[in-house]
Amino acid sequence: MPFTSLTFLLFFLPLVVALAWTAGTGRWRTGLLLVASALFYAWGEGPFLFLLVGSVLGNWGLGLAVASATGEKSRRRWLWFGLTANVALLVAFKYVAFLTSGLNWLLDLLGMPILPLPSFHQPVGISFFTFQGMAYLLCVARDETTAARSPARAGLLLGLFPGLLAGPIVRARELAPQLGGWRMKLHDVADGARRFIIGLAKKVLLADVLGRAVDGIMAGVPNGLSPTLAWLALVAYTLQIYLDFSGYSDMAIGVARMLGLRYPENFDLPYTATSVADFWTRWHITLSSWFRDYVFLPVSYATSRRLDRFGLPLRTETLLAYGSGAAAAMLLIGLWHGAGWHFVAWGGYFAVLLILERIRLGRRLLKAAPVTLRRGWVLAATMIGWVLFRAESFGAAAAFYKVLCGFGHGRPSSAWRFATAEVLLALVVGTVVSLGLGQKTLRYLAKSSGWKESATSPILEAAATWSQVGALVLLLALSLVWLAGATYTPFIYFQF
């Protein structure tokens, strides 16, 4: 059940929040949220609910096995068994066709008969709930949290509906301390509703408008596409993917907040990053930190220990250790996003950029360049990477790059078919939102005018509060009207 469906907005969410408010802090609320989460997932995925339940119960049992294991070797065996089981589940439903096609290429090269490509429906959110399951086992193994003693508690830790379909990836060590008889408060409901409405507006009024233009333009690749049109599509997609995914994260965080829970932030104005490394601390933060903790750091440390034997200079050893960790993490991040070589290449592209920034020349250039130039470089590099991410194949990406470089065959005037008033407005507002220009402007005006919040009169405070409420009501009304008259467009990250 997507957050943008009228069923969710008008019935499911208000009913769940109201019932959770009256259910108290014990078993009634736990049971309510588990039933709500099951209905939420089954609404669109039907029988695959059993896959989610199986994943939760399996990780619950494995967590108990890890926690009760006697001796480090036994604990490690149970941990690796659990991690392997989660990866196997992900491979079976997401990567088996990709792996079979790779095997068929080898079989064809050897002149052997190829295998039929299996066709599986990929359950929505499988990448997210399997990663939460692996993080849960790792948290238990590292004594960062205690193992859930009941399957109900495991269900709250691993299958709660706000972040079930597209994150944020919430680790047990972050959520478990909040589940000890947590209480819903009126100001949490209000703050959560505000965050949800903002995310809904970002998705519906901005990302969907830009998405329709992007889809229309990309349908013209490679014939009939002008450089002007290609750049319009690239700028629109750069804004669309941020507004779409950060909008979903806002909604998920808002729903959790309405229920009295605090989910971690997932975006921090990534298009204002001053380096590629900084970008990955701001974009999809919960996924980036997952790979940092469980892939980048272990690989870097392991590489450093092995290089110690060769007596290399410390600077060289550090660079090689960093490069190995960055390559492993980014290639896997690319593969996590999709079963295609262009996703792997997208991850490899960012791995190369991270390593280039780490070498002496790269560090010096970043240090010497002004902030505006660094931000421009990171934004340009990210946009170039989005072409690989959006394309369906290397051929499509190459054709689009060719048009971007001025070798298109279409007429520049054709851009106006897609650059409608609503698309141009979405581009302007989306740019303001993505770069945080509105917040920066308000802070600048407050500072330059000498206005201090503590000196504000009660009348002005009330006016500001009611103005915000009015703006939120207007955004909600516009979003509902738009949804009522539009065809549904799924969230980009649902496919991952």
Summary of the structure (lengths in Angstrom):
residues: 496
radius of gyration: 24.3
end to end distance: 16.2
largest distance: 82.4
contacts: 1560
relative contact order: 0.10
helix: 77%
strand: 0%
